[in-house]
Amino acid sequence: MCKSKSVGGIIAKTLLSLLIIILAFVLVVGLIVPAINYFIKEDVKVYDGLTNPHISKERTFISAHRAGGDLAPEETLSAFELCMTDTSYSVDVVEFDLHITKDGNLILLHDDTVNRTSDATERFGKDEVYAKDLTLAELKTLNFGENFVDPDGNTPYKGKRGEDIPDNVKVLSLKEILDYLTATKSDLNYVIEIKDDGDLGKKAMDMLYKTLVEYNILNQTIVGTFHNTITKYIDEAYPDVIRSASIMEVLGMYLGFLFNVQTKLTYSYSFEVLQIPVGMFVWDFGDAGFINYAHKRNIAVQYWTINDTEEADRLRKNGADCIITDNPKAIYNQFNAKA
């Protein structure tokens, strides 16, 4: 019994010591990193010899996240039409996500399921209806404007069924949207995310690559994914694809910036774009010094999802290449008001 209590005491003391070490580390990092950020700020610079087409040397680009999901039903034709035809704002980049359907079509969709953005729960009687389990034709019967709320609080598409569903709030295939966008704005840039993992994700990448080459927009497109297996597949199978960094690659580059740590993650890059949130833990990824550090290495820096206009303006002044936002109209107005 005494021996058991002794062992238990040792374990308890060890765990307490580890907890103290962890808390001390968090405290030290919390104090030191902001201080480092403060002292390493640099003036925004433009570096000669940069070849990355996604580094915006003269102004910060505006990207419509999910085609501008605050202004129209996300990733539907109605949202893209606003981006292309509304004369009160303009975008340089459109961002959208891809899933594979049951019959092997690439469609624009953010979530794995279609319930949040459509009337799928009513139509199929299930709370989780997956895109991969439906054909394109079945998906075309859904109203993807069902749950959209516009900036004034209106729900203009709610309750529409069957023939009353406008075509521009139905699901889009990749080729449908590229037919429209390439005919409308030939110099438009794209950010496209592969949402599926494993074999489906690899198949999606195969199909996407073929389509980008077919439409001659490979160099205008940044491909992203949160799946390491797909990142590795892109590097191995399609080295000419411009891709965004993985989470670990972002952290590796930032550590290299802060502490001049020379590791594989900080000096060997297979990506050409950082697509990142502004803050993670105590780190400010939106610092001008970090943006310059990336630019010196021919890496573009884009920020998501920035809906606050003042934050967008700060990032612009720090040299950000692109602001990815749900409300491109608000960011456009902010940039032009400050111009």
C-alpha positions in Angstrom: 0.0 0.0 0.0 2.8 2.4 1.0 4.7 1.6 -2.3 1.5 2.3 -4.3 1.1 5.7 -2.5 4.8 6.4 -3.2 4.5 5.7 -6.9 1.3 7.7 -7.1 3.0 10.6 -5.4 5.9 10.5 -7.9 3.4 10.4 -10.8 1.5 13.4 -9.4 4.7 15.4 -8.9 5.8 14.6 -12.4 2.5 15.7 -13.9 2.6 18.9 -11.8 6.1 19.6 -13.0 5.1 19.1 -16.6 2.1 21.4 -16.1 4.3 24.1 -14.6 6.8 23.8 -17.5 4.0 24.0 -20.1 2.4 27.1 -18.4 5.9 28.7 -18.1 6.5 28.1 -21.8 3.1 29.6 -22.8 3.8 32.6 -20.6 7.3 33.1 -22.0 6.1 32.8 -25.6 3.2 35.1 -24.9 5.6 37.8 -23.7 8.5 37.2 -26.0 6.8 36.7 -29.4 4.8 40.0 -29.3 8.0 41.8 -28.4 9.9 40.2 -31.3 7.0 41.1 -33.6 7.3 44.7 -32.4 11.0 45.1 -32.9 11.3 43.4 -36.3 8.7 45.4 -38.1 9.9 46.7 -41.5 8.7 49.2 -44.0 6.7 47.6 -46.8 9.0 46.9 -49.7 8.7 45.6 -53.3 11.5 43.2 -54.3 12.9 43.0 -57.8 13.1 39.7 -59.6 9.9 38.2 -58.1 8.4 35.7 -60.6 5.4 34.6 -58.5 2.2 35.7 -60.4 0.3 35.9 -57.2 2.5 38.5 -55.5 0.6 41.8 -56.1 3.3 44.5 -56.3 1.1 47.5 -56.8 -2.0 46.9 -54.8 -3.7 44.3 -52.6 -6.0 41.9 -54.5 -9.5 41.2 -53.3 -10.8 37.6 -53.4 -14.4 36.6 -53.0 -14.5 33.8 -50.4 -17.0 31.2 -51.6 -17.7 33.7 -54.3 -18.9 36.3 -51.7 -21.2 34.3 -49.5 -22.4 37.3 -47.5 -23.9 38.9 -50.7 -25.4 35.9 -52.4 -25.9 32.1 -51.8 -22.3 30.8 -51.5 -20.7 29.2 -54.5 -23.8 29.5 -56.7 -24.0 31.3 -60.0 -25.9 34.1 -58.4 -22.8 34.9 -56.3 -20.4 34.8 -59.2 -22.7 36.9 -61.3 -22.5 39.6 -58.6 -18.8 39.5 -58.7 -18.7 39.9 -62.4 -21.5 42.3 -63.1 -22.1 44.5 -60.1 -20.5 47.8 -61.0 -20.2 49.0 -57.3 -17.3 46.7 -56.7 -14.9 44.3 -58.4 -12.8 41.3 -57.5 -9.4 40.0 -58.7 -9.8 36.4 -57.4 -12.7 34.0 -56.7 -12.4 31.3 -54.1 -14.4 28.1 -54.1 -14.3 24.4 -53.0 -14.7 21.1 -54.8 -16.4 17.8 -54.0 -16.9 14.7 -56.1 -20.4 13.5 -56.7 -21.6 9.9 -56.8 -21.4 9.9 -60.6 -18.0 11.4 -60.8 -18.6 15.1 -61.3 -16.7 17.9 -59.6 -19.2 20.3 -57.9 -18.8 23.5 -56.0 -19.5 22.9 -52.3 -17.8 23.8 -49.1 -19.3 21.3 -46.6 -19.2 17.5 -47.0 -23.0 17.6 -46.7 -25.5 19.8 -48.5 -27.9 20.3 -45.5 -26.6 23.7 -44.3 -26.9 25.4 -47.7 -29.9 23.7 -49.2 -33.3 22.1 -48.6 -31.7 18.7 -48.5 -33.1 17.8 -45.0 -36.6 18.3 -46.3 -36.0 16.7 -49.6 -34.3 13.5 -48.4 -35.4 13.3 -44.8 -31.9 13.1 -43.3 -29.8 15.6 -41.4 -26.6 14.5 -43.1 -26.8 14.2 -46.9 -23.4 13.8 -48.4 -22.5 15.1 -51.9 -20.6 11.9 -52.6 -23.8 9.9 -52.2 -25.8 11.9 -54.8 -25.6 12.3 -58.5 -25.2 15.7 -60.2 -28.8 15.4 -61.4 -30.1 14.7 -57.9 -28.1 17.7 -56.5 -29.6 19.9 -59.2 -33.1 19.4 -57.7 -32.0 21.2 -54.5 -32.4 24.9 -53.7 -28.9 26.2 -52.6 -30.4 29.6 -51.7 -32.8 28.0 -49.2 -31.0 29.2 -46.1 -29.3 32.3 -47.5 -29.9 35.6 -45.5 -28.9 38.8 -47.3 -27.2 41.8 -45.7 -30.7 43.3 -45.0 -31.9 40.2 -43.2 -34.1 39.0 -46.2 -34.4 35.3 -47.3 -35.2 35.8 -51.0 -35.0 32.2 -52.1 -36.5 30.4 -49.1 -39.3 28.0 -49.8 -38.7 27.8 -53.6 -39.1 24.3 -54.9 -39.1 22.5 -58.3 -39.4 24.7 -61.3 -39.6 27.8 -59.0 -35.9 27.4 -58.0 -33.9 29.9 -60.0 -31.2 28.2 -62.1 -28.6 30.5 -60.6 -29.0 29.1 -57.1 -28.7 25.5 -58.1 -25.4 23.5 -57.6 -22.7 24.2 -60.1 -20.3 21.8 -61.7 -16.7 22.9 -62.1 -17.0 23.2 -65.9 -20.2 25.1 -65.7 -18.6 27.8 -63.6 -15.4 27.9 -65.6 -17.4 28.3 -68.9 -19.0 31.4 -67.4 -16.0 32.9 -65.7 -13.4 32.4 -68.4 -15.8 33.9 -71.0 -16.6 36.9 -68.7 -13.1 37.8 -67.3 -10.1 36.1 -68.9 -7.6 37.5 -66.4 -9.4 36.4 -63.3 -7.4 34.4 -60.7 -8.7 31.4 -58.8 -8.3 29.8 -55.4 -9.7 26.3 -55.4 -9.7 23.9 -52.5 -9.9 20.1 -52.7 -12.2 19.1 -49.9 -12.2 15.3 -50.3 -9.4 13.2 -48.8 -7.9 9.8 -49.8 -8.7 8.3 -53.2 -11.6 10.7 -53.8 -9.3 13.6 -53.2 -6.7 12.3 -55.5 -9.3 11.7 -58.2 -10.6 15.2 -57.7 -7.0 16.5 -58.2 -6.6 14.5 -61.4 -9.8 15.9 -62.7 -9.1 19.5 -61.6 -5.6 19.5 -63.2 -7.0 18.3 -66.5 -9.7 21.0 -66.4 -7.3 23.8 -65.5 -5.0 22.8 -68.5 -8.1 22.6 -70.7 -9.2 26.1 -69.8 -5.7 27.4 -69.9 -5.8 28.9 -66.3 -3.2 26.7 -64.6 -1.0 29.7 -63.8 -4.0 31.7 -62.7 -5.0 29.2 -60.1 -3.9 28.4 -56.5 -4.8 24.9 -55.4 -5.3 24.3 -51.7 -6.2 21.4 -49.3 -6.2 20.7 -45.6 -5.3 17.1 -46.2 -1.6 16.1 -46.1 -2.2 13.1 -48.3 -3.5 15.4 -51.1 -0.7 17.9 -50.6 1.9 15.1 -51.0 0.0 13.8 -54.1 0.0 17.3 -55.7 3.8 17.6 -55.2 4.4 14.2 -56.6 2.0 14.1 -59.5 1.6 17.8 -60.4 4.7 19.8 -59.6 3.7 22.5 -62.0 0.6 23.3 -59.9 0.7 26.5 -57.8 -0.4 25.4 -54.3 -0.8 26.9 -50.9 1.1 25.9 -47.9 -0.1 23.3 -45.3 -0.5 24.3 -41.7 2.9 22.8 -40.7 4.6 24.6 -43.6 3.1 27.9 -42.5 4.3 27.4 -38.9 7.7 26.3 -40.2 8.1 29.5 -42.3 7.0 31.6 -39.4 9.5 30.0 -37.0 12.2 30.6 -39.6 11.1 34.3 -39.7 11.1 34.7 -35.9 14.2 32.8 -34.9 16.2 32.3 -38.1 15.8 28.5 -37.5 17.2 26.6 -40.5 15.2 23.4 -40.9 13.6 21.7 -43.9 10.4 23.5 -43.1 12.1 26.9 -43.2 14.3 26.7 -46.3 12.7 24.2 -48.6 9.5 25.2 -50.2 7.1 23.3 -52.5 4.4 25.9 -52.1 4.2 29.3 -53.6 1.4 30.9 -51.5 0.7 31.3 -47.9 -3.1 31.4 -47.2 -3.5 32.1 -43.6 -5.6 33.6 -40.8 -4.2 36.7 -39.2 -3.6 35.3 -35.7 -2.8 31.9 -34.3 -2.2 31.7 -30.6 -0.1 34.8 -29.8 1.4 35.2 -33.3 0.5 37.9 -35.7 0.9 36.5 -39.2 -0.2 39.8 -40.6 3.0 41.6 -39.6 4.8 43.5 -42.3 8.1 41.9 -41.4 6.7 38.4 -42.0 5.1 39.5 -45.3 8.5 40.9 -46.5 10.2 37.7 -45.3 7.9 35.6 -47.5 8.2 38.0 -50.5 12.0 37.7 -50.4 11.5 34.0 -50.9 9.1 34.6 -53.8 6.1 33.5 -51.7 2.7 35.3 -51.9 0.8 36.0 -48.8 -3.0 35.9 -48.7 -5.3 36.2 -45.6 -8.7 34.6 -44.8 -11.4 35.1 -43.9 -11.1 38.9 -43.4 -14.6 40.6 -43.1 -13.5 43.5 -40.9 -12.7 46.4 -43.1 -10.2 48.0 -40.7 -8.3 44.8 -40.4 -8.2 44.4 -44.1 -6.8 47.9 -44.4 -4.1 47.1 -41.9 -3.1 44.1 -43.9 -3.1 46.0 -47.1 -0.7 48.6 -45.6 1.5 45.9 -44.4 1.9 44.5 -47.9 -0.6 41.6 -48.1 -1.1 40.3 -51.6 -4.7 39.3 -51.2 -7.6 39.7 -48.8 -10.0 36.7 -49.0 -13.4 37.9 -47.7 -17.1 36.9 -47.6 -18.0 40.5 -48.4 -15.8 41.8 -51.3 -18.0 44.8 -51.7 -17.3 46.1 -48.2 -13.5 45.5 -48.6 -13.5 47.1 -52.1 -15.2 50.2 -50.7 -12.8 50.4 -47.8 -9.7 50.2 -50.1 -11.1 52.8 -52.5 -12.1 55.1 -49.7 -8.5 54.9 -48.3 -6.8 55.1 -51.7 
